Amino acid sequence: MTVKVVTVAQMQALEDASERAGTSKDTLMENAGLACAQQVRRHMGGAAGRKALLLIGPGNNGADGLVIARHLRRWGAEVCCYVVRGRPDHDPKMADALRYDVDVVHAEQDPGFARLQGWLSSSSVVVDAILGAGRYRPLEGTAREVVELVNRHRASGCSVISVDLPTGVNPDTGAADENALVADVTLALCYPKFGIANFPGAGYAGRIVVLGIGLPPQALDGIDLPVEWMSDSAAADLLPARPLDSHKGTYGHLLIVAGSRNFVGASVLAAMAAHRVGAGLVTLATPESVYPIAASKLTETIHLPLPEDADGRVDISAADVIRERIHSYSALAVGCGLGLSPGTASFIERLLLADTDLPMPPVVIDADGLNNLARCEAWPARLHTPAVLTPHPGEMATLTGQPTAEVQADRLAVAGSSAAEWGQTALLKGAHSIVASPDGRQCFLPFANPALAAGGTGDVLTGLIGGLLAQGVSPYGAARLGGFLHGKAGETVRGRVGNAGVVASDLLRHIPFTINQLRA
């Protein structure tokens, strides 16, 4: 299933198209409320005998909350709907909730928030249905006071679930009021909104669960939704087939050009990642002084020692050594631990940008490969082979000439414009990494993991993408799948080790298990 990321206007267009296709907006709302109620029940460990507090706003998000309340009450939960802002006089969803004996409290009838605090202290879960994806406005008055109170209670153990997105987060940009509600879980209705895909809004969302609401497939016809939210099923669809009668040649031969005297480990991590993602053969090309160290750590890898300079970095002549053999490889990975110098820049220029008729395989370029590439004049016009470029924000700043702060301020736009300008696939690393294709498609990778803020994790990502390129996956597919496997394995490691103390090699043993889970 392909999951998109949408603006409020795009979601409204989908709802209008749904109505034209015969599925009314009210039906979508009822479907959404039921799906959310089922998630809340699961979160509480059942409904009967549990207490749930729902914070109700004036618009459709509040109406979703009333549908949730009705179902939870129907299943035996004790439910209170706390109306933060006035509901319309004609309110069928409120009438339905009252018919099921849902307790309704209006904020204006609760001086000092005494009843609210009582429910907060005794509830199994608080459901935020105040503002959602309606018109964004700064929090003020009663809404602000209620959200501040909920945030304080959450710090003492109260669990919060937001419907569509947390109150106080801009649904289209991810900008957030300084007092925005902090959720443990956000239930994204139909598709995630940009507000919880982008930071800082994503930082308020907690774990994001995408729920289907019964949108008819024909509602998508004619509506351009170029941004994807990567899912397990989408990743599984990209996994290369593994036929029973295959052999090592079936899965390609990756050449990794990496390492220097000061950065030996980067080359080892990239090579191991390529093996773990299923590449049939992996050759590691490293400077001569690095070769014996890397070879002692890599049993399965083929090695190609390269000429080096006095500082233990690849010499420019190493490009000729590689180009003589390039026809033997189905993909290339360049950059991890190469170091940065005029000599390495000349090496990158001769290897990747030389004006010859020699066909080059697809390549992933990372780390010092990118920093050296940025030193080469007019490099985008001279890079003729399909490529995946994987900059972190600082490297993207080097490549584009923009300050890092500007890169981070609008990551989606920077990734998209860079991919289009370069004519190549770009993967802008960071929390919720973004993959952009030169044809305008973009994808959020749904992982924000401080445990991966450690040296070497980017080298693992390079090996994964390179190994997938070697197996014939397209550059855009390899970037999305490699990034997803990296993030998914990282979540597993984080669950076992915690937010600190993870080292890059911890990821490697989990890659095959992650792939196996996706295949299942």
C-alpha positions, 0 to 999 in steps of 0.5 A: 500500500502506498501512503502519501503525505498531504496538505490540508487542501489536498485532503479536502480535495480527496474528501470532495472526490470521495463524495463524488464517487459515492462515499460521503464525508460523514461516512469517512468521519464515521470510519475514521472515528471507529478506526481511532476508537479501536486503536485507543481500545488497544492502547488501553488494553481493552475498553470495559472498566477503563476511563477515557478522557476526550478533549473536544474542539469545535470542528471536524476533529472534535466530531471525530472525537465524539465518534470515538467517545461513542464507540468506547462507551458502547464497548463498556468504557467510562468516557468523558468528553471535555468540550474545550471550545463550543460545538455547533447548535446542530451537532448530530455527533454530540447527540449520538454520544449523549444517547450512549450516556457519554459524560459531557463537560463544557470548559466554561462550566468548569471553573478552575478546571477542577473536573478536568483535573479529576478526569486527567488523574483517573483516566487510562488515556487522554484523546486530543481532538481539539483542533486537528488539521483545521485552520491553524491558529496560535493557542490562546485562552481556554485551549491553551490552558487546557493543553498546558494542563494536559502536558503537565499531567502527561509528564506524570504518566498520563498517556496522550493520543492525538487525532490526525495531529497534535493541537498546536501544530501547523498541519501544512508546515510542521511549525508548532506553538511553543505550548503545543500538545505533546502526544505519545501517539498520533493517529493519522487519518487516511494519510499523514499531514505534512505537519507531522512529517516535518519537524518540529511538528513531528517532535510533538506527534510521538509514534505515528499510526496511519489509519485507513478511513475507507477512501474509495480508490477512484478518489485519487484519480486526477489528484497529484500527490507526489510525496510518499510516507514510506511503509512496511508494505511499500518497502516489501514491494521493493525487495529484490526477488530471491529465486530458488535457482539463483546464484551469487551472480544473480545478485550483482557485484558491488565495488566499494571505494572507501577508507583511508589511514585515519578512517579504516572502519568506514570501509569495513562497515559499508562492505558488511552492510552490502553483504547483509543486504544480499549483494552477491559479491562485494569488492572493497577498494582501499588504499594499500595501507588500509587493505591488510587491516580491512582484510583481517576484519572481512572474511567474505569480501574481495579486496582491491588495494589501491595506490595511495598518497603519503597521508594514506589516502587514495592517489589520483592514479587509483581512478585508472586502476578502478576504471580498467576493471569497472566493467566487472561491477554492477554498482559502485559505492564511493566516499566512506572515509576517503578523507578530504584533500586536493588529491582526493578531489582529483581522484573523484573527478577522474573516477566519476566525471572524466569525459570518456565513453566508458560506461559506468554502473550506478553509484551511491556517493556519500560522505567525503565522496560528496565533499570532494565532489563539491570541489569539482567544477560543474559536477552535476552536468558531468556526472552521467551515470545514475547516482544516489547522493546521500548528504547529511545537512552539512554536506547538503549545505556544501553541495548547494552553497546554502547555510545548514540552517536554511537546509534544515528550515525547508528540508523537503524543498531543498531535497526536491530542488537539489534532485531536480537540479542534479538530475539524480536521486538525493537522500537528505539524512536526518530525522525523517530523512527525505528521498527525492527523485529528479522526476519530482517524486519524494518520500519521507522515511518515518524514523527519528532515532537519536540512537543512530546519532553515532559515527559509522551509521551513514557508512552502513546506509551507503553499503545498504544502498550500494548492495541494492543497486548491485541487485538491480534496484533503481536508484530511487528504489534503492535509496528508499529501501536502503533508508527504510531498512536502516531506520527499521533496524535502528528502531530494533536496536534502540528498543534493546539498547536505548537512546545512547550507546548504540554503535554502527556495527549493532545495525548489521546483524539486524538487517537480514532479520528486518528484511525477513520481517518485511518479506513475511 
